[in-house]
């Protein structure tokens, strides 16, 4: 379970999260359909997208992504998926969310994580419903990128939702060679 609030996680290591968001932003092209999940890095990435000239479709299960979209507009389209609302992560997940995600064909997904085990390749999160939702996002996406601070390497969280073999790559704050 999440032990800290979303706001405290957003401000913690903000500079590193900003670097990750900048790297992710460079992978986005006009007319991409993106999935931005419940990650504090995706709040920053959303703001970068909407302040740019890029026009994309953003699908999200994160309330804060929706809130940023409501404050900044640039001709991009926002699709919010519902489900059971988890207040600590400020996002929707569960069976209804998973069904909704399965309806979309996503070009690029940017997914946060609680840990990446570099020895066995497992990618994990703090909550099983969140993990099942992240798995559904990966299945619906052509390319999936894990966005994470370097400190989460060699760390396991409660629930494994994917393996490194299932994603296109990982974007970190302080690694030069990021595609594992």
Beta strands, then each sheet from edge to edge (+ up, - down):
strand 1: 33-36
strand 2: 57-60
strand 3: 77-80
strand 4: 84-86
strand 5: 91-93
strand 6: 106-112
strand 7: 115-116
strand 8: 122-125
strand 9: 141-147
strand 10: 159-163
strand 11: 169-171
sheet 1: 3+ 2+ 1+ 6+ 9+ 11+
sheet 2: 4+ 5-
sheet 3: 7+ 8- 10+
end
